[in-house]
Amino acid sequence: MLSEAHRWRSRCLVEQLIARVRAEYLESPDLALTKQQIRRHWVLDASACDTIVDALVASGFLQQRADHSFVRRVMRV
């Protein structure tokens, strides 16, 4: 059973990783990476990658293309 402190540290780590991935996509607007490429680029295991990508897709920041790559969603006004 995980302690509350361990769960808190895990949440903080996930939030930091989400921020890093988001920052890189903001710095490189044409960035298009598959989950496998995301895993290699940020040295993530499959579970962490899924959690981070799912959070960024759910927030509307990333979207998945037909070629299975993830790109920054363009906000139209």
N, C-alpha and C positions, 0 to 999 in steps of 0.2 A: 504494500500500500504506500502510495506517495504522500509525503508530508506536504503540508500547506506551503512551506518554504520552497520545496522542490517544484511544486506546480507554479508558484509565483515566478521562480527563476526561469522555468520553461516558457512561460507566457512572455516574459521580458525578452528572452532570446528570440522567440518567434517575431515579436514586434520589431526588434532591431533588424532581423533579417528582411522582414517586409520593407522596412524603411530603406535598407541598402539596395534591394532589388528595384524598388520604386525610383530611387535616386538615379540608378544607372539607366533605367528606361527614360527618365526625364533628360538626362545628359545626352542620350543617343536616341532621338525620336524615331529613327527608322529601325531600331533594334527588333529583330524577330528571332525568337529562340524557341525550340521545342523543349519539352520537359527534360529530356535527356541532356540537352545542351545547358539548360538552367542548372541541372544537378552538377554537371562538370564545372561550369563557370564559378558557381558559389560553393562548391564542395559540399553538397547536400545529399542526404539519403533520400530514398523515394518518398517516405512519409513526410519529412520536412518539406520537400519540394511540393508535394500535393497540398499540404496545409497552406503554404505561402502563395502558391499560384491560385488556389481556390479562393483565398481571402482577397487577392487582388482582382480576380474576375468578379467576385461577389460585390466588391465595392465599385465596380464599373471602371476601374483603372486599366485593366487588361482585357483583351478579348482574344478568343482563339480563332485562327484562320483555318480554311479548309485543308491546308497542308500541315495542320497540327502545331503550327508555331503560335506563339503568343506575342501579340503586339500591343502597344499602347493604344487605348481607345481614343479616338479623336473626338473631342467635344465640339459639336457644331452649335452655333448660336443663331 
